[in-house]
Amino acid sequence: MICPECEKAGLKSKVYPSINRTTSYYPPFFDEEGRYHNHDNNTTTTEYSCSYGHNWVDRRKGICWCGWKG
């Protein structure tokens, strides 16, 4: 993870994740062929800050190797 503001300015900084929120739990499973699937339909929100004091939020939806998208 690289701070987007520092990257634009050509700076290097340390990044600190602070808050990670997920709404519900969708359990992973193994299909009939024994392949692992994680069909997590949540949006995971993580707040970050860097050593220069920049702050930002990253939101991601679940995906799985099989092509499933939340």
N, C-alpha and C positions, 0 to 999 in steps of 0.2 A: 504494500500500500504506500503510495506517494501522495503527499499533500498537493492538491491541484493548484493552489495558489503559489506554492513554492516552486512547483514544476514550471509554471508560466514565467516566474521571475528568475529561474535558473539557480534557485537555492536548494540546499539539502537540509532536511530536518527529520527529527524523530516524530513518529505518528503514534498517538495514544488513543485506542478505542475506549470509550467511556460507558455508554449505555447501549445495550443490545436488547431490543424488544421483539417478541414474537407473540401473536395473538392466541393461537390454539395449537394443540399437538395432533399431528397426523402421523400415526405410526408407520414406519417403513415395513416392507414385507418382502418375502421371497416368492417368486412366481412358481408355476408348475415345473419349470425347468431348473429351479434352484438359483435363479438370478436375482440379485438384490435390487429392489426398487425403493426410491424415496420420493413419494408423490406428496410432498408437503405443499399445501395450497396457501400457506401463510405468506404475508409480506414481512420480511425481517428488516427492522430498522436499526441501524447502528450509528451512533454519534461519535465523531472523531475530533481530535484537536492535534495541533502540531506544536513543536517546540518554539515556533515563532508566534504562536497565539491564534493561528487561523482555525476556524471551526467549520465543519460541514457534516451533512447527514447523507448516508447511503441507504437506499431502499432496494431490496432484491426480492423477487418472487422465486418460488421453488422451480427447479427443473430436474429432470432425471435423464440418465444415459439413454433410455428407450425413446426419447423424443417427447415425453409428457412435459407440458409446461403449465404451471399454476395460473 
